[in-house]
Amino acid sequence: MQAYIPYGIYWSSPFAKWQGALANLNALPLAAHTGKQALAARGYDMAQIDLAILGLTNPQKGSFYGLPWVTGLMGIDRVAGPTIQQACATSVRALQMAAQEVVCGTATSALLVMADRQSNGPVVYYPDSSGTGGYGISEHWVPDNMGHDPYAKNPMLQTGENVAARYGISTAEQHDLKLHRYTQYQQALADDRAFQKRYMADVPLSDSKFRKQTGVLSADEGIFPTTAEGLAKLKPVKEGGTVTYGGQTHPADGNAGAIVTTRDLARAASVNPHIEIEILGFGMARVEPGYMPMAPSPAAFNALNHAGLSIKDIDAIKTHNPFAVNDIALARDTGFAWEKMNNYGSSIIWGHPQAPTGLRAIIELIEELVLRGGGTGMFTGCAAGDSGYATILRVTDSSQ
């Protein structure tokens, strides 16, 4: 038995820029409300859900209770499950766990809720009575962890520079990729955002206590207008380096969700019963310290091996690409042209909330394959700790 995603029974919020429209909203109740409304709009019977998995990387007030709090807010307070934190690999890890539960028969309909808020990240205080003067240690959760890997001893930016140096990737090549990704994102905005409206859910805006709705976020916020002229003016962030602010993504806030279930239940729940989405395999990898943007390649090859496929069998690729060098390295390693990856956009354009980033990309991959009339697609991306995660899906349209 395999695991399936019912067509259309998934969603992503728009992604909002750092300290933007979602900055003051706790990511968990926001994701619960968005998910409940999205499932209702798609006519999904939530009574079928017998497992849920929450993905969260930045602590929120009350997140100690994790998944049970979210399912309670969604009106399914007898549904339990774990809370997963694996940086930018959180979505794929959660998807694999859900698929394994379905295949093993320990769940029949698993709900994924991926939620994060980079904005207003917590300041954590670790008491240490043996410290100087008895003082403990404070950690600014988001910037401190972006700025220092405690094992590799480098900031995230340095991993981009390390891979650029190893592969001989210039600033100009990085900018060419970024401009191409921006152009691809414009395809998702065409015809009044027709592509995004296939899956994107509106998010209600309110005060921080969710007492009164003050507006709605219906589209991505904080997309940087990108031109060749503008990119050419940018200097590398690090002296002597190659990676500019234009060659990387930006922090963001948002959420995403999906259902993973059996073939029969997926067919019954699908908004189009002719379309079938089968999960074929997963792959994980970890590369040498300080080379995070290289990790998607071995993860992708591991996923292909587990699925019994080769790169020639892949029709479309989506990536989590915090740096432009990610996609260039992946293209060189696999032979799959970077120009053909990430149609309709990717995280280097719409931002990086962490936990939901991968799931939004997987949802867009599904919709791209549907528009193609079916095919096999792969998502791969890197994550903190010089690791990578990948998954492969097959979309079949019996009406074609």
N, C-alpha and C positions, 0 to 999 in steps of 0.2 A: 504494500500500500504506500502511496505517495501522499504528500501534503499539497494543498491547493489554496489559492487566493481567489475568492469569488470576484468576478469582474465588477469593478465599480464600488465594492465594499471596502473602501479605503479613502483617506483624505489627508490633506495637509493644510494647515493654516498658511496664510501669507507669512513670510519671514520679515521681521521688523529690524531696523538698524539698531545698533547698540545705543542704549539710552534713548530709544525712540518710543513709539506708541505703546509698546508692551512692557516698558521698563519697570513700571510700578505694580505689575500684576503677578501674583504668585503663579508660577508655571503649572502647578498641579490642579487647582480648581479651574484654571483657565482651560487646560487640556481636557478636563472632565466635561466641562460645559460644551466645548467645541466638538468633542467626540460624540457626546450624547445627541447633540443636534444633527451632526453629520449622519449618524446611523439612522436616526428617525427620518431624515430627508431622503434616505436611500431605501426606506421601507424594510430595514433589517430587524428581525425579531430578536431582541437582546436576551430573551429567555433561553436561547440556544447556547449562550456563552457559558462554558464550564471551566475556563481558565483565562487568566489575564496576566500580562507581563508589562510592567512599567519600566521604561528606560529614562534615566535621569542622571546627569553628571554634575550639575551645580546644585548644592543643597538649597532647599527652600524652607521657610518656616513651616513646621509640621511634617516635613518629608521623612522623618523617622518612621511614620506610619505608612509611607509609600503607597504601594498598590491598593491595599484595603481601603485607604482614604479615597482614592480616585474612583474605584468601583462603587463605593458607597455613594459618592456624589453623582455617579451616573445612574443610580437607581437599581444597581445589581449588587446589593450588599452581601450576598452569599457567595460571591465569586472571589476566590483568593488567588494568590500567585506571587512571584518574586518581583523584586525591584533590581534592575541590572544597571551597572555602571562600568562601561568599558570605553570611555572617551568617545571618539568618533566612530568606533566599531560597535557601539551600543545597539543600533538598529539591527545590524546583521546578526549579531549574537542573539538578540531577542527573537528574530525571525527563525534562526536555526533551532533555538530551544522550543519554540512553538511547533515547528515542523516535526521535531523529534517526538514531542508529546502526542501529536496526532498520529504519526506513524506507529508509535508504540501502543496506541489505543488508550492512553491515560487521559486524553482530552479529545473532544470531537469538534469543538469550536473555540479557538483561542483568540482573544482580543489583544492586540498590541497597542499600547499608548506610549508614544515617545514625546517627552516634553523637556524643554530647557529654557533657561533665561540667563544669558551671559551678562545682561545689564544688572546693576545693583547687586553684584555678587557678594556673598557673605565674607565677613572678616572673622576668621576662626582663631580662637585663643586656646593654646595648649598649655595648661598649668605645668610648672616644673619647679618644685620647691628647692631643687638642688642647683637651680640656675643662679647667675649672679644677682645677688640681692633678693633671691627668691622669686625673681620674675620668670614668667613663662615665655612662650614664643607665639607671635601673631603671624597669621598667614592670610594674605589677600587672595582668596581662592582662585579667581580668574587670572589676574595679571601675573601673580607670582608663579603659577604653574605653567603659564605660557612662556614665562621668562627663564625657567630653570627646570631641567629634567634632573631629579636627584640621583639618577643612576648614570646617565650619559654625561651629566655635568655641562649641558649646553642649553641655550634657549631654542625654541622651535625654529626661529629664523635661521639659526646656524645649520639646521638639518637641510633646509632648502639650499643654502650656500654649498654645503658639502656635496650634495647630489649634483648641483650645477657644475661644480668643479670636476667631479668624477666623470660626468657625461659630456663635458665641454659645452655646456649650454650657456649661450650669451644672453645678455639683457635684451637684445633685439629679438631673439627667438622667443623669449618669454613674453615680450610685448606683442609679438605677432599672434601667439596663442591666445593671450587675453583679449585682444581685439576680436579675434574670430569667435571666442566664447560669447562675447557681448553681442555680436551679430546673430549668433544662434539663439540667444535669449530673446532677441527681438521677434523671432518666429513664434515664440510662445505668447507674445503680446499682440500678434496680428489678429485682425477681425475681432476687435474688442476682447482680446485675451481668450480667444476660443479654446486654445489648447489648455491653458491653466484652468479654465472653467470646467473642464472635464473631471477635475478632481479636487480643486481648491475650495475650502470652506471659509465662510466669513467668520470673523472673530469679533465678539462684542467687546467694546471698550467701556471701562467704568473706572470709578475711583478704586483705590487699592484694597478696599474692603468688599468690593463687588456689591455695593448697595444700590447703585443707580447707573443704568447704562447711559453712556454719554456719546456713543458713536459706534461705528463699525469699521474694522480694518478688512478691506476686501482685496487688496493687492499688495504685493511686496513693497516695503518701504526702505528707502536708503540705497537703491541701486545707483552706483556711480556712473554717470555718463562717460563713455569711453571713446576716445578718438586717437588716431595715430599721432596727431600733433600733441595732444595732451600727454600721452604716454612718453613721447620722446623728450619731454621736459623733465621727467622724473629722474632723480638720482638714486643709486642704490642706498638702501637704509643703512647698511654697514659699509664703512669706508673700505674700499678695495674689493667690495663684493659685486654681485650681479642682480640681486633681488630687490626690486623697488616696491613701493606700496601698490603700484599697479600690477605687479606680478604675483599678488597674493590675495587672499580673501579677507573678509572683515567679520568681526563678531556680530551675532544676531540673536534674536529671540523667536521662538515659535514652537509648534507641536505638529505631530502627525500620528496617524493610526491606521490599522488594517485588521482584517479578520483572516486567520489561517484555519483551514478546516479540511474535511474529507472531500473526495471528488463529488460524491452525490450531493452533499450539503452545499458545496460551492456552486454546483449547477443550479440547484434550487434557489439559492440566494442571489445569484448573479443578475445584474441589471440587463444583461444580454446573455441568455442561456447558450447561444452559439459560441461564445468566447470562453475558452478554458485557459487557466494560468497555472501551470505545474511548476513546482519548485524542484529543480534537478540536482542541486548540490551546493556545497559550501567549501571554502578554503581559507585557511589562516596561515600567517607567516610572521616571522620576526627577523629583522635584518640586524646588521652590526650597529652598535651604539652610535647615534648621531646621524643616521641615514634614513630617517623616517619616510621621505617621499619615494624611496625605492621599494618599500614594502608591498604596495599594491601588486607589483608584478609577480613575485612568488606566490602571493595569496591567490592571484588569478589562475596561475598554472596549477595550483593545488585544487582549486575548484573545478577546473576543466578536467583534471585527472579523476576526481571523484565522480564527475558526471559522465565520464567516458567520452569526452569530446576533445576537439582541438580548437585552436583559435580560428581556424578556417570555418568552423561550424557556427561562429558567432556573427549575428546580423547587426547587433547594436551594442554599444558599450556606454555606460554612464559611470562617472567617477566622482568620488569626493576628492576635490583637488584644491587644498588650501594654498598650494603653490603651483604656478604654471609649470614648474619643473616636473611635477608629478606626472602629468599627461605626456610630456615629452619623453621622460624616461620609460613610461609604460609603452609608448609607441615603439621606441627603439627595441625594447625587450621582446615585444610580442609580434611586431610587424604590422599591427593594426594602426593605420594612419591616425594621428591625433586630430586631423581635420574632420574625420568621420565620427569621432567620439562626441558625446554630450550635445546632441541635437536638442534644441529647445532650452539649453542652459544647464548650469551646474553650480556647485557651491562657491566657486571662485567669483561668480556673479551675484547670486542671491544670498550669500552669506552663510554663516557657520554657527548655528545654535548648539552644535554637538549632537546630542542624542537623536533628534529628529532628522538630521541632515541626510543620513543614508537612506532612511525610509522615503523621504520626499524624492530622492533620486531614483529609487527603485520604482516608485509609483509613476514617475515620468517615463522611465524605461518601459513599463508595461503599456502605457498609453502610446508611446512611439511605436511599439511592436504592433499594437492594435491597428494603428493608422497604416502600417505597412501591410496589413492583412495577415499578420502572424509572423512568427520567427523566434529565434533564440537570442536572448540577451544576457549580458553580464554586467553586474555592478561590482566595482572594486574601489577601495579607498584606504588611506592610511589612518593611523591612530597613534595617540601618545604612547611612548615606550617603544618606538621604532617598529611598530607592528602594523599588519594589514589584514583586511578581511574581505572576502568576496563571496558572491552568490550568483547562481545561474538559474534563469527562468525560461520556460518555453510557453509562448502564447500560440494557441491554435484557434482559428476561426472556422467553424464547420460550415458557415454560410458562404464561404469563398468558393 
